[in-house]
């Protein structure tokens, strides 16, 4: 694997694809989007994630991992540094461009989920890990841990905590193994999906 590198404009489509495939089994997206045929779900998620990628590249410190020989994208983190979140109205609209294509029912659910997440967001300055995704065929090979290590090195240098949300118990165990602790463990209202918020304390 090549060294972790900043997310560039030319990575937008590839990063959206990696994230779409990585989140195709997400309980949150199943609840928001409703039943969809797998390939149709991935196409929808590509549109959703493309908006997320563009907003994070514009106003964040996002990173990509690549295969050393081929340059293929293996994994992506969408991260906002201290002071970058909540987003500006411009970036909120940029982030929502893909969500706006999902239909009125899904849009209402996205808005409900966003309100829930904002209400529980960490108040202190922090690095917000908005999304991390690894190409499914590459999962379990250290790509995710390398991306997290890159984020944690930046956070430790800034003496800032890291914050994230996850909807999978298996992810909770992974994050706990690299220093995160659970802050909230709740069922999201209106969606019925269990979601955890987690914090990794600032260094020192």
C-alpha positions, 0 to 999 in steps of 0.5 A: 500500500502506498502512503496515505495521501490527501483526497484530490479532486480527481479522486471524487468518483473513485472515493464515492464508489469505494464508500458506496460499496463499503456502506452497501450493507449499512443498517442506516442506509437500509432504513433511510433508502428502503429495500433496493436491489443491490446494484441499484442501492450501490448506484444510489449510494454513489450519488449520495457519497459523491456529495459527501466527498465533494463537501469533505474535500472542500472543507475537510482534511480527507485522505485516501489509501492506494495500492502501491503497484496499480494506484487503485483506491483501497480506502477513504476517510472523510474528516473535518478538522477542529472548527470545520463542523458544522458545515457552512450553508454552501458545504451543507448544500454541496453535501446534500446534492446526492441525498436530494436525488433519493426521493421525498421519503428518503430525503425526510429520513436523511433530514431526521438522521442529520438532526439526530446526529447534530444534537449529539455532536461533540461540543469541544474542538475535535477531528470529526471522522464523518466517514471511513470506507474500505473496498470490500475485497480489501477489508481485513488487510490493515487499510482501515487501521492505516487510515485511522492511524493517519487521522490519529497522528494528526489529532495527536499533533493538534492535541485534539480528540476524535469523534465519530458515529457508527451503526455496527457493533463490530465497528464499535469493537474495532474503534475501542481497540484503537482508543475510542470510548462509547459516549452514546448508544441509542436507537435513532428515532424514526429509523429504529437503527442502533447507533453509537457515538464514540470519542478518542480522547486528546493526546496528553 
